[in-house]
């Protein structure tokens, strides 16, 4: 049995125990026959697939490019799992970095978001992880990441909480003015609902 199959078997057993503990009514049991296996495979192959790779591995494939060019990529689909409630968040990631002569393909940038976000991490941590990966693994002179997401745990616990949570992170040496300028390029407009914005940085 492979390591993946063993983990799926263990997860399926845990999900089955969880379903039993919920003590659902008899009429619901018919829908739960294949649930443990389906949930286990979904978590292993999607929600937690980030643990099967590393940002360094994702960013191995690069291309030469002009030194000093600024690359900005917006609206990358993003989903992750809240480590507190095991409920998903979904939204968009916006990335920017200044090249030192090494470029990552646009498809690679999307893979990087998946590798960093499909883990048990807070949105703030994922945002910084992506910025740090562009800085440390790609070798960017400086990098920034902004994530806007709807947190399902907030929607469930607070029925009137319909807004998005926006987090922004920087890696590398930005002046205050440069941070404002790059923020204006990658952060979303506050156009709907409540919006909480958190900033973090490293590499200063």
PyMOL commands that set and color helices and strands:
alter all, ss='L'
color gray80, all
select helices_A, chain A and resi 3-22+26-32+35-47+49-52+55-58+106-117+123-136+152-157+176-186
alter helices_A, ss='H'
color red, helices_A
select strands_A, chain A and resi 62-81+88-104+142-151+164-172+195-202
alter strands_A, ss='S'
color yellow, strands_A
deselect
rebuild
show_as cartoon
